[in-house]
Amino acid sequence: MNYALFDWFNRRLRKFPEPIARIRSRAEWDAFQAGSAKRKIDEYDNSVIEAHRHDQEWVFRGYSEPAQSEVDFIVDLQWGGRTENGKSIPNLRERLSCPITELNNRQRLIATLLKNQTKSTSRAPDIYFMEEVTAIFHWSVANLENVSSITGSEYLGHEYKSGDIVNGIHHEDIHDLSFDDASFDLIVSNEVFEHIPSPTIAFGECHRVLRPGGEMLMTTPFFVGYDQSLQRARIVDGQLEHLLPPAYHGNPVSNEGSLVFFDFGWDIFDMARDGGFSDCVIELYHSPRFGHLTVQTVFRLRK
């Protein structure tokens, strides 16, 4: 373990949750990728993984901001971790789970950003989550202060219309939201858009239901080497057509999982702008002190 490098990160990132970079183009990403900060981040993260190369489960000590506590973040080979040549390689984006809140790395980051943003706003916001039965939604309802309302929903199937309540769960199709224009100040979308057949239409709906100056915080798998997104499936005349072997991600309301329609590349910015968003930026975060290893990407879209 490179403890000198660990101390360097702790000193440099005391102001978390400030991003270490804001990216608006692939050229800006390439410049960041070639810079000294990214080299030090990679060196540090690789040293942590190397120290646990033979461990299929281990812990990383840090401060969980959502739990307001020092914890041992849990790392294992679930959710895409693997073993190569006898070396354990975890998916740090999906692990580093807080044992108190059960939020993983990327979820804890979004929770922290929401807490910071709602605490500092002069007007209590109305928030829409594209999820309702998850740990981060329940955490937000219980812990976010200075908010006017928090609305959540799940996608339950094409046989329902947006706004339906099915077994106590609020159903919404992001292509055709049931909400009035300018209903929300903030939209939170965690790992949803890759499962949407028509992202530009969905971005347009999000833009419609946001108030002027409103924002959308979004995470989605992002492939920085792709100039153009890879479409894996599509809907043609109401029928599903696979363009590539089907890929599925976990779905909190279905054991069958959620089909992936897009592996997003840099043209996701064009989709968001075509949907009406005026400012689109990727914020980059990394903070060992707060248990955020590997560079975390958060899209912030503004109306």
Secondary structure, 3 states (H helix, E strand, C coil): CCHHHHHHHHHHCCCCCCCCEEECCHHHHHHHHCCHHHHHHHHHHHHHHHHCCCCCEEEEEEEECCCCEEEEEEEECCCCCEEECCEEECCCCCCCECCCCCCCHHHHHHHHHHHHHHHHCCCCCEEEECCCCCHHHHHHHHHCCCCCEEEECECCCCCCCCCCEECCEEECCCCCCCCCCCCEEEEEEECCHHHCCCHHHHHHHHHHHEEEEEEEEEECCECCCCCCCEECEEEECCEEEECCCCCEEEECCEEEEEECCEEECCCHHHHHHHCCCCEEEEEEEEEHHHCEEEEEEEEEEEC
